[in-house]
Amino acid sequence: MASKKIKKQDIQSAYIDYVLTEGKEPSSVYAFAKANKMTEGDFYDHFSSFEAIEIGIWAHGIDTAIEQIKKQEVWNEYSARERILSFFYTYFEVLRNNRSFIKYSMKACGPMPPGKTPARLKPVKDTFLAFCTDVLGEGLESGELTDRKGLNRRYKDVLWLEFLFVLDFWIKDNSKGFEKTDEAIEKGVNVIFDFIGRNPIDSLVEYGKFLFQNASK
């Protein structure tokens, strides 16, 4: 009689249940597989380690959020600011389904030194930065954002820092429906876009250039 085919989702669900119940990783793949009536081969068909399971869960979360926002009928009409706001709101809505696991995983990561990204968050960072690069690029082309030579490439990094801040804020947020997190997203993203978008200072600089270039004419 053929053994039951073990699915990737089965392993992820069993792993999440274990770490949230025990507060730690299983002692070994062998022990984990035996407890869940599978072979080590079944496990390794899908994952190389427990960390790989967590990486996959994190990656699925951000992929799901981006897929959902791009399906919105108004997506093509959104400004760059609105697209980034939509991403943040949607992403943290997606995370709600695994909030306990996200809190566990972040705690397991330990302190994050500046400039260092835990392996668990590496695919999230890569996907987020690629997404922001596309959105910001369109914002620069449309004139919504200011083309500040030398600073443009840093815009996405500022948004990544905001992402990490909001993630930490959300984990600690005890407000009803995480309304404080929504407020933090709105205020934070708007402050960033007020800085990188066109503003009165840009108009003043352009006017100054105009006067300088035409002073001798």
Stockholm file with secondary structure:
# STOCKHOLM 1.0

chainA/1-217         MASKKIKKQDIQSAYIDYVLTEGKEPSSVYAFAKANKMTEGDFYDHFSSFEAIEIGIWAHGIDTAIEQIKKQEVWNEYSARERILSFFYTYFEVLRNNRSFIKYSMKACGPMPPGKTPARLKPVKDTFLAFCTDVLGEGLESGELTDRKGLNRRYKDVLWLEFLFVLDFWIKDNSKGFEKTDEAIEKGVNVIFDFIGRNPIDSLVEYGKFLFQNASK
#=GR chainA/1-217 SS CCCCCCCHHHHHHHHHHHHHHHSSCCSCHHHHHHHTTCCHHHHHTTCSSHHHHHHHHHHHHHHHHHHHHHTSTTGGGCCHHHHHHHHHHHHHHHHGGGHHHHHHHHHHHCCCCTTCCCGGGHHHHHHHHHHHHHHHHHHHHHTSBCCCTTTGGGHHHHHHHHHHHHHHHHHHCCSGGGHHHHHHHHHHHHHHHHHHBCCHHHHHHHHHHHHHHHTTC
#=GC SS_cons         CCCCCCCHHHHHHHHHHHHHHHSSCCSCHHHHHHHTTCCHHHHHTTCSSHHHHHHHHHHHHHHHHHHHHHTSTTGGGCCHHHHHHHHHHHHHHHHGGGHHHHHHHHHHHCCCCTTCCCGGGHHHHHHHHHHHHHHHHHHHHHTSBCCCTTTGGGHHHHHHHHHHHHHHHHHHCCSGGGHHHHHHHHHHHHHHHHHHBCCHHHHHHHHHHHHHHHTTC
//
